[in-house]
Amino acid sequence: MATWNIGKVVGTKQWSKTLHSLYIESDIDPFEAGQFVKIALKIDGEVVERPYSLVNPPDSRPLEIYYVEVPNGPLTSRLVKLIPGDEILVASRAHGFMILDEVPQAKHLWLMATGTGVGPFLSILTTDKPWQRYERVVLVYAVRTLSELSYQERILQIQAEHPEKFSFIPFLSRENLDSALSGRIPQAIIDGRLETHIGIKISVENSQIMLCGNPQMVKDTSNVLIERGLKKHRRFEPGQITAENYW
Ligand SMILES: Cc1cc2nc3c(=O)[nH]c(=O)nc-3n(C[C@H](O)[C@H](O)[C@H](O)COP(=O)(O)OP(=O)(O)OC[C@H]3O[C@@H](n4cnc5c(N)ncnc54)[C@H](O)[C@@H]3O)c2cc1C
């Protein structure tokens, strides 16, 4: 059972028709970049809670979550109505293993997200750890259309701060754009486009891969990587693939 703190909404941002960020002031225990926290609202007398990745790095406040409004979604259909000053319940502790301390050392770190799954990676990328531990860090961010590619300014900032180490690969599945790859992540690994695009090979020896978001992407990408000899990472059986499904 979560211990709830009463947080206060201090800001909101709407990126597109369905994509939103929510900024919350709340005391929570120290957390690691990449972790999620439970958020809840009392709806018709019942506490409706869901986990959300924290987008802000651990040393920065307010807390920030990035979410999509799900049609008829019990919680998100209420989150979109919140305005600054409203109260929201926030669990006192964050959880989750999508953190770099759980990921083995390698030359290259690949962060692959669909949609809102980019959130924990933005938190990780705005800490020092990835830059101290990996020679190259690649963010692969897949959405349907350019209008869904939120946080571009923050990504440009990361690029400006780490020009030698960072590569950003946006993917659009329903639009064609010169600056983005088209289609889906697993197919682009199969046909080699992803690696050719930045000139780095995914390999058992050199790569650690973190996957986050849509369970179908996580499954299909994991399967493609497993075919290439990579393994799911477990604490007592080190591998190269660390994943989090959002549903
Ligand atoms: C560890 C973890 C971390 C999560 N972090 C985030 C996050 O940072 N941002 C976020 O938006 N969601 C995140 N989720 C999903 C989130 O907890 C909710 O399920 C989601 O916001 C919808 O809540 P709901 O009550 O409106 O609908 P729900 O009844 O919870 O979901 C209904 C359906 O909506 C779809 N759905 C749920 N989440 C998403 C999504 N993110 N993108 C597209 N379709 C979705 C699924 O088909 C799901 O079955 C996370 C889930 C987990 C397990």
The ligand as an ORCA input file, in Angstrom:
! r2SCAN-3c Opt
* xyz 0 1
  C       5.780      1.361    -14.488
  C       4.781      2.190    -15.285
  C       5.085      3.510    -15.585
  C       4.171      4.263    -16.341
  N       4.507      5.539    -16.682
  C       3.677      6.241    -17.496
  C       4.030      7.546    -17.946
  O       5.089      8.089    -17.574
  N       3.170      8.193    -18.782
  C       1.984      7.615    -19.190
  O       1.249      8.232    -19.969
  N       1.632      6.394    -18.767
  C       2.425      5.707    -17.927
  N       2.042      4.476    -17.482
  C       0.648      4.065    -17.745
  C      -0.238      4.713    -16.659
  O       0.028      4.131    -15.400
  C      -1.748      4.575    -16.947
  O      -2.073      3.247    -17.242
  C      -2.188      5.491    -18.075
  O      -1.902      6.857    -17.789
  C      -3.695      5.395    -18.351
  O      -4.401      5.559    -17.137
  P      -5.980      5.530    -17.158
  O      -6.464      5.311    -15.756
  O      -6.510      6.756    -17.823
  O      -6.328      4.268    -18.062
  P      -5.905      2.733    -17.803
  O      -7.149      1.981    -17.465
  O      -4.790      2.626    -16.839
  O      -5.369      2.306    -19.227
  C      -6.238      1.976    -20.282
  C      -5.463      1.588    -21.532
  O      -4.789      2.719    -22.041
  C      -3.658      2.335    -22.792
  N      -2.467      3.057    -22.242
  C      -2.082      3.140    -20.928
  N      -0.964      3.896    -20.810
  C      -0.666      4.313    -22.046
  C       0.381      5.120    -22.562
  N       1.328      5.655    -21.752
  N       0.421      5.353    -23.901
  C      -0.522      4.819    -24.726
  N      -1.530      4.028    -24.296
  C      -1.601      3.782    -22.965
  C      -3.541      0.828    -22.634
  O      -4.137      0.216    -23.769
  C      -4.340      0.562    -21.372
  O      -4.822     -0.751    -21.364
  C       2.935      3.698    -16.751
  C       2.638      2.381    -16.408
  C       3.546      1.627    -15.702
  C       3.205      0.185    -15.385
*
